[in-house]
């Protein structure tokens, strides 16, 4: 059995050989089928979740669902797709939209029944009270945004300009440009939270994924060249952006713990190590290894193997 998570930017696959993460931006009509066919040579059974139907290359979510189902079935004709009704489906139905987080909750609720799960990935933060699984089924991303279960802020792909309106630059309040000059991947690379190898998405300027290039992109946020503000100035921007992101995510996790009565916080995703330290939480990497960075793919595979309907 192979587990597949088709996101808007990444295609994550888990099989007996381990975890594979492919940068696969759907808005560029990336070849999902071509990336998946090599896996079908060793296993014909696939369990799938998705969130990529929201990509703006699709006019509607159902159009995106149909595209993804057809692309996956080109490689795995008998693939089954997990939905927000906590059931598997064999055709393109509305329930398949953004069900990847629910698969994670479905698997972990028996292992960590009194926990809030934070899955902090490249693009979003899912904050899921595992104590409320019956309440979670059927929730759309719209409802999750409204309930505080979804924050569109991730470790790599979030524009710095969506988190900051101004920065204190050497003691001077400085408004920021709203252009997409730098991302949170640049922030975390400059601060040493990730390595260049973790910078798996495109850079805002489609140039190098190096410390120097990230410093240059951060300088652009205040309409400057790197030589104008130097490393210290670029780091100040990174530090202030991280402070906003940390507060945004951690405050919501703590709120959800209080509201749900949870006794534990567990963290998965590319930001697991960073945020588990901030929250004094359990890093699921210790329990799941590399699969924690592809939790929905791991979860849907386990659910299918365990006979979930």
VMD Tcl script that draws the C-alpha trace (Angstrom):
set ca {
  {0.00 0.00 0.00}
  {1.27 3.45 -0.98}
  {0.14 6.64 0.75}
  {-0.16 9.79 -1.36}
  {-0.87 13.39 -0.36}
  {-1.49 15.72 -3.32}
  {-1.04 19.28 -2.13}
  {-1.08 22.45 -4.13}
  {2.71 22.73 -4.02}
  {4.01 19.32 -2.94}
  {3.34 15.70 -3.81}
  {4.17 13.48 -0.85}
  {4.47 9.71 -1.18}
  {5.09 7.03 1.44}
  {5.82 3.40 0.57}
  {7.91 0.59 2.01}
  {11.07 2.37 0.82}
  {10.34 5.50 2.85}
  {9.18 9.07 2.30}
  {9.49 11.03 -0.95}
  {8.51 14.69 -1.32}
  {8.30 16.19 -4.80}
  {7.85 19.90 -5.42}
  {4.83 19.80 -7.71}
  {3.04 23.16 -8.08}
  {-0.36 22.40 -9.55}
  {-0.78 25.93 -10.92}
  {1.98 24.98 -13.36}
  {0.12 21.79 -14.30}
  {2.87 19.62 -12.86}
  {2.97 16.00 -14.05}
  {1.39 14.15 -11.14}
  {0.92 10.97 -13.17}
  {4.52 10.94 -14.36}
  {5.85 11.39 -10.85}
  {3.63 8.59 -9.52}
  {4.12 5.94 -12.20}
  {7.51 4.72 -10.90}
  {5.88 3.92 -7.56}
  {3.19 1.85 -9.28}
  {5.86 -0.52 -10.56}
  {6.33 -1.92 -7.05}
  {2.80 -1.58 -5.61}
  {-0.55 -1.21 -7.35}
  {-2.52 -0.17 -4.27}
  {-2.73 3.49 -3.31}
  {-4.59 5.47 -0.66}
  {-4.83 9.19 -1.38}
  {-5.64 12.49 0.29}
  {-5.52 15.93 -1.24}
  {-5.61 19.67 -0.66}
  {-4.39 20.75 -4.10}
  {-7.90 21.22 -5.44}
  {-7.75 24.79 -4.10}
  {-4.99 25.79 -6.54}
  {-6.10 28.81 -8.54}
  {-5.58 27.07 -11.86}
  {-8.94 25.42 -11.17}
  {-12.19 27.39 -11.44}
  {-13.85 25.31 -8.71}
  {-12.75 22.84 -6.07}
  {-14.67 20.04 -7.79}
  {-12.77 20.74 -11.01}
  {-9.53 20.42 -9.05}
  {-10.69 17.23 -7.37}
  {-11.54 15.70 -10.74}
  {-8.16 16.70 -12.16}
  {-6.30 15.14 -9.23}
  {-8.39 11.95 -9.21}
  {-7.84 11.45 -12.94}
  {-4.10 12.15 -12.64}
  {-3.63 9.71 -9.77}
  {-5.78 7.03 -11.41}
  {-3.65 7.26 -14.54}
  {-0.89 5.72 -12.43}
  {-3.03 3.83 -9.89}
  {-6.34 2.78 -11.52}
  {-7.67 1.30 -8.27}
  {-6.68 4.19 -5.99}
  {-8.99 5.06 -3.12}
  {-9.47 8.61 -1.88}
  {-10.12 9.62 1.73}
  {-12.76 12.29 2.32}
  {-13.90 14.70 5.00}
  {-16.62 12.20 5.89}
  {-13.82 9.89 7.13}
  {-14.58 7.39 4.38}
  {-12.76 6.19 1.29}
  {-14.17 6.95 -2.17}
  {-13.39 5.75 -5.67}
  {-14.66 8.75 -7.64}
  {-14.38 12.53 -7.62}
  {-16.82 13.74 -4.96}
  {-16.90 17.07 -3.05}
  {-15.95 15.33 0.20}
  {-12.40 14.82 -1.09}
  {-11.60 18.53 -0.85}
  {-8.89 19.23 1.74}
  {-9.31 16.02 3.69}
  {-5.61 15.42 4.31}
  {-5.64 16.95 7.80}
  {-8.61 14.76 8.81}
  {-6.73 11.60 7.84}
  {-3.95 12.64 10.23}
  {-6.49 13.26 12.99}
  {-8.26 9.95 12.27}
  {-5.05 8.00 12.73}
  {-3.64 9.88 15.72}
  {-6.82 10.16 17.78}
  {-6.35 6.64 19.16}
  {-2.63 7.12 19.80}
  {-2.94 10.58 21.35}
  {-6.59 10.92 22.41}
  {-6.03 13.93 24.68}
  {-3.89 15.98 22.30}
  {-3.97 18.99 20.02}
  {-2.05 18.31 16.82}
  {-0.08 21.08 15.15}
  {1.01 20.11 11.63}
  {3.17 22.99 10.42}
  {4.20 22.53 6.81}
  {5.51 24.63 3.96}
  {2.28 26.56 3.45}
  {-0.14 26.18 6.35}
  {-0.52 25.33 10.01}
  {-3.24 22.81 10.88}
  {-4.30 23.01 14.53}
  {-6.47 20.01 15.26}
  {-8.08 19.07 18.60}
  {-8.04 15.26 18.50}
  {-10.51 15.23 21.39}
  {-13.22 16.47 18.99}
  {-13.03 14.07 16.06}
  {-16.81 13.77 15.59}
  {-16.99 17.56 15.42}
  {-14.22 17.65 12.83}
  {-15.80 15.45 10.18}
  {-17.36 17.36 7.31}
  {-15.44 20.57 7.97}
  {-14.33 22.55 4.92}
  {-11.28 24.79 4.85}
  {-13.62 27.77 5.11}
  {-15.08 26.41 8.35}
  {-11.62 25.52 9.66}
  {-10.38 29.06 9.02}
  {-13.39 30.41 10.88}
  {-12.88 27.98 13.78}
  {-9.15 28.64 14.12}
  {-8.19 25.13 13.01}
  {-6.31 26.41 9.95}
  {-3.80 29.24 9.68}
  {-2.45 30.08 6.25}
  {1.09 30.58 7.45}
  {3.86 28.04 6.82}
  {7.56 27.50 7.06}
  {8.44 28.10 3.41}
  {5.88 29.61 1.07}
  {4.30 32.45 3.08}
  {5.06 35.93 1.80}
  {6.85 38.07 4.39}
  {4.55 40.94 3.43}
  {1.51 39.03 4.70}
  {3.02 38.87 8.19}
  {4.59 42.31 8.51}
  {3.27 45.80 7.87}
  {6.40 47.51 9.13}
  {9.69 46.68 10.81}
  {11.97 48.42 13.25}
  {15.12 48.88 11.19}
  {18.03 50.11 13.30}
  {15.56 52.01 15.49}
  {13.55 53.48 12.62}
  {9.97 52.30 11.98}
  {9.96 51.22 8.34}
  {6.89 50.20 6.30}
  {7.38 47.14 4.11}
  {6.60 46.63 0.46}
  {3.65 44.39 -0.32}
  {5.47 42.84 -3.29}
  {6.37 39.15 -3.07}
  {10.07 39.83 -2.51}
  {10.79 37.28 0.25}
  {9.18 34.27 1.86}
  {9.27 32.57 5.22}
  {11.77 30.13 3.72}
  {14.17 33.08 3.49}
  {13.39 34.02 7.08}
  {14.04 30.54 8.43}
  {17.15 30.01 6.32}
  {18.69 33.27 7.57}
  {17.84 32.39 11.18}
  {19.27 28.88 10.85}
  {15.94 27.11 11.35}
  {16.25 25.31 8.01}
  {19.08 24.38 5.68}
  {19.23 25.19 1.95}
  {18.22 21.57 1.38}
  {14.93 22.22 3.21}
  {14.17 25.16 0.88}
  {12.17 22.92 -1.45}
  {9.83 25.47 -3.03}
  {10.63 28.08 -5.66}
  {12.28 31.25 -4.41}
  {10.31 34.49 -4.96}
  {12.87 35.66 -7.54}
  {13.58 32.17 -8.94}
  {17.24 32.55 -7.97}
  {19.61 30.81 -5.55}
  {18.63 29.11 -2.31}
  {21.62 30.39 -0.35}
  {22.11 32.49 2.75}
  {23.39 35.42 0.69}
  {20.43 35.25 -1.71}
  {17.94 35.09 1.18}
  {19.55 38.13 2.80}
  {19.22 39.95 -0.52}
  {15.54 39.04 -0.86}
  {14.81 40.18 2.70}
  {16.46 43.54 2.00}
  {14.06 43.98 -0.91}
  {11.14 43.81 1.55}
  {12.06 47.35 2.62}
  {12.90 48.38 -0.96}
  {16.62 48.19 -0.29}
  {19.65 46.52 -1.74}
  {21.53 44.21 0.57}
  {24.43 46.68 0.63}
  {22.13 49.38 2.05}
  {21.09 47.52 5.21}
  {23.68 44.72 5.41}
  {23.36 41.41 7.20}
  {22.26 43.03 10.45}
  {19.36 44.84 8.80}
  {18.20 41.78 6.87}
  {18.39 39.69 10.03}
  {16.26 42.25 11.86}
  {13.55 41.76 9.25}
  {13.83 37.97 9.59}
  {13.70 38.09 13.39}
  {10.63 40.33 13.44}
  {8.84 38.18 10.87}
  {9.60 35.05 12.90}
  {8.32 36.74 16.07}
  {4.99 37.45 14.38}
  {4.69 33.93 12.97}
  {5.65 32.32 16.28}
  {3.07 34.35 18.19}
  {0.35 33.74 15.61}
  {0.75 29.96 15.61}
  {1.65 29.33 19.25}
  {-1.12 31.56 20.59}
  {-3.73 29.68 18.58}
  {-2.37 26.30 19.68}
  {-2.54 27.37 23.33}
  {-6.05 28.68 22.82}
  {-7.12 25.38 21.28}
  {-5.59 23.45 24.17}
  {-7.63 25.51 26.63}
  {-10.87 25.28 24.67}
  {-10.61 21.53 23.98}
  {-9.32 20.48 27.37}
  {-6.37 18.70 25.77}
  {-3.50 17.59 27.97}
  {-0.85 17.25 25.28}
  {0.41 19.04 22.19}
  {1.99 17.02 19.37}
  {3.75 18.57 16.39}
  {4.44 17.32 12.87}
  {5.62 18.81 9.58}
  {8.77 20.58 8.47}
  {8.45 22.92 11.46}
  {8.05 20.15 14.04}
  {11.40 20.57 15.76}
  {11.17 24.35 15.88}
  {7.61 24.61 17.16}
  {7.76 21.66 19.56}
  {10.61 23.50 21.30}
  {8.60 26.72 21.40}
  {5.53 24.97 22.81}
  {7.23 22.42 25.06}
  {5.41 19.83 22.94}
  {6.04 16.34 21.60}
  {7.85 16.23 18.26}
  {6.22 13.41 16.28}
  {9.48 12.90 14.42}
  {10.62 10.98 17.50}
  {7.66 8.62 17.07}
  {7.27 8.47 13.29}
  {10.68 9.43 11.92}
  {10.68 11.11 8.49}
  {6.99 10.23 8.06}
  {6.16 13.12 10.40}
  {7.04 15.49 7.55}
  {4.45 13.77 5.34}
  {1.90 12.96 8.02}
  {-1.29 12.86 5.88}
  {0.33 10.48 3.38}
  {1.47 8.27 6.24}
  {-1.93 8.47 7.92}
  {-4.03 7.63 4.86}
  {-1.79 4.65 4.13}
  {-2.21 3.33 7.67}
  {-5.97 3.91 7.61}
  {-6.31 1.98 4.34}
  {-4.16 -0.87 5.65}
  {-6.22 -1.00 8.84}
  {-9.50 -1.29 6.94}
  {-11.05 2.16 7.40}
  {-14.24 2.32 5.30}
}
mol new
graphics top color blue
foreach p $ca { graphics top sphere $p radius 0.5 }
foreach p [lrange $ca 0 end-1] q [lrange $ca 1 end] { graphics top cylinder $p $q radius 0.2 }
display resetview
